[in-house]
């Protein structure tokens, strides 16, 4: 398993959150 940097993990979490909110707003 590759080592994940904390900054990268935070970036991916925020990126996933933005995509989730985008689809959530579009469905709503």
Secondary structure, DSSP 8 states (H G I E B T S, - for coil): -----HHHHHHHHHHHHHHHHHHHHHH-
